[in-house]
Amino acid sequence: MSMLNDMRRAERKERTRQEVLDAAREVIVAQGFAATTARDVAQRAGVAVGTVFAHFATMARLAETLLDETVGQALAAVGDEPDGDDLVAQLVHVSAALYDAYRADPELSRQVLSGSLFEADPDGPSRRRMGEFAAWVGTRVHAAVTAGQIEPIDPQEAFLIYFALYFGVLGLGLRGELDAAGQTEMLDRMLRRVFRSAVRL
């Protein structure tokens, strides 16, 4: 019986956590991240302010979690990577899914990115996600170098270059300066300059 009660408590806790996240998303879209308080989120979710902080220690952590949820859903929806050994095609394929996710809710994306970019919790979800993503990119870069498909480059350096280009193109999309096709074309073009083919034609 105790185990059943524990499971029910865990389910209720997770349900409340998701309700807080959903409420925060709605409030941020309506009034912007900078103007959003824990009290606003609690009121929208129908919970006490203390409940918000029981799940998210700070508003920055709440923003990080919202952003991580968006990223996680996009990565899960990517599905199979494109066929072949084209490193750039793989990176652009994943990036396009992320751009689509941010574009689906541009106001929330702009607010959360600007509000959490320089306040990332070292133990927060975005740091964990970034580490996992860096490892994913690094593995593919290493494989491409080993197979002689691209010129040698340090995987960690490669990730930093890729992420800087990815983020710059993301910003152009969120500001409305590039559409979906423009984002992927620009990223593809820039990445091909970085990850030059080791095969001389």
N, C-alpha and C positions, 0 to 999 in steps of 0.2 A: 504493500500500500504506500509505503514511504517513497519507493521508487516512482510510482505513478504520480504522486503529488509533486515530486521533484520535476518530472517531465512536464507536468501541467504548468508549474511555475516558470520553467524555462521557456515554454511556448508563449505564455503570457508576456514574459519579459521581452522576447524577440518581437512579438506583435506590437508591443508598446514602442519599442525602439524604431520599428519601421513606420509606425504612425507619426512619431516625432520627425523622422527623416522626411516623410511625405509632406508634413505640415511646414517644415523648414523650406522645402523646395517651393511650395506655394507662396509663402511669405516673401522669400527672397525675390522671386519673379515679380511679385506685386510691388514691393517697395525698395528693392536693392539690398545687397548684403550689408553695406555700411550702416543702413538704418534699421537693420533687423536685430532685435534683442531676444534673449531667451524667453522673456515674458510674452513676446509676440508669438513665438513658436509654441509655447505652452498653451496659450489661449486658443490658437488654431487647432492644436492637437487634442484639446480638452483634458489636459493633465496639469499637474502642479509644476511650477518652475523647477522645484527640486528634482522632479522626475527627468526633466531635460538634462540637468547636470549629472544625474545618476548614470545616464547613458553616454554623455559627451562632456568631458571635463571643462571644455571651453567652446566658445562659438567657432574658433579657428579649427578645432578638432571636428566639429559638426560640419563645417564647410569642406574640410578635407575628405570626410566620409562621403559626403554628397558627390564630390568630384570622383572619388575612387569608385563609387557605385556606378557612375556613368561610364568610366573607363572599363570597369570589370564587365559590364553588360556588353559593351562594344567588342571587347576582346573575345568574350564567349560566343558572340554572334559571327565572328570572322569565319569560322569553319575551317575548311582545308586551305592550306597555303597554295598559291599558284604552282602549277607543275614546273619542273625544271630546277636548275641550280642558279637561277638569276637572283643574286642577293638583293639587288635594288628592287626588283619586282616584288619580292617578299616583303621588304620594308614598306614599300608604297602601298601594298595590299592591306597591311595592318593599319598603316596611317590613315588610309581612306576610310576605314571602318570607324576609327576614332574621330575623324573630321565630321563624318555623317552624324555621329552621336552628339557632338557639340553643336552642330548646325541645327539639330532637331529642337534644341532649346537654347538659342543663342544668348538670350538675356541672362538666364541662369548661369550659363557657361562663362560669360564675361564677368559677372558679379563674383562667382565663386573663384575663378582663376585669379582675378585681381585682388580679392580679399584674402586668399590663402597662399599666394605665390611665395611671399617672403616670411610667412609665419608657420611654415610646415613643422609639425611636431616631430622630433627625432624618432619617436616611437609610434608615430601615426601611420595610418594606412597608405598615404601617398609615398612615404619613404619605402615601405615594404614593397609596394607595387613597382616603384621605380627600380628597386634592386632586382626584382624578378624580371622586369622588362630588359634591364641592362644585361642580365645573364642570357636572356633569350637572344638578344641582338649579338652579344659577344660570341655565343656558340656558332651562330650562322656566319659571322665574319671569319672566325677561326677556320671553319670548314671551307669557306670560299678561298681563303689564302692557302690552306693546305692542299686544296685541289688544283691550285694554280689558276684559278678563275679571275682573281683580282690581284693587284700588286700588294705586297706585304704592308700591313698596317696593324698597329696595336689595337686589339679588340676594345679596350677601355677608351682609348682615344677615339676610335671609330664610333663608339656609342655617343660620346659627348658631341662629336660633330653632327652625327645624325639627329640627336635630340635638339640641338640648337637650330638646325634647319627645319625640323618638324615643327617646333614651337613657333618659329618665325612665320611659317606658312599658316599655322593655325591662327595666329593673331590677324593675319591679313584676311582670312576667311571670316573671322568673327567681327571684323570691322566692315565687312561687306565689300572689300576690295578685290576678292577672288571668289568665283563660284566653285562648285565641287570639282568640275573638270580642270579649272585653272589651278586649284590647289594640288591635285595629283600630278598634273603636267609639270608644274614648277618644281615640286619636290623631286620627281623623277629626274628631271634635267640636272638639278644641283647635285643630287646623290651620285649620278653617273660621272660627274666631274671629280667627286671625291674618291669613289670606288672604281678606279680605272681598271679596265680589263688588262689582265696579264698577257693576253693573246694579241700579238701584233698582226694586224691584217695587211 
